[in-house]
Amino acid sequence: MNQQLRREVDRANPSLNLPPIDARSPDVRVGNVNEAAVRQQYGSNYGRSAIPYRPAAPNYSFTRR
C-alpha cells in the first residue's frame, strides 16, 4: 500500500534534483548584501562605522500658558 501511494505521489509531484542555491538565486537567499539597502540603513555612517546611523530621539516638551 505504501509503495503504491509513493508511486502516485511521485507521478503527481516529481522531485527535481536541483541544488537549493545556485548562481541565479536572489541575493537575499544567497546571503549577499544589497548595497543600496546598507547605504540607506547606515546613513551618514556608511563607510565610516560598523554601527548603523540612528537619529537622536525626539525631545517633546509641553508648555502650559
ABEGO torsion letter per residue (X at the ends): XAAAAAAAAAAABBBBBBBABBAABBAAAAGBBBAAAAAAAAEAABGABABBBBBBBBBBBBBBX
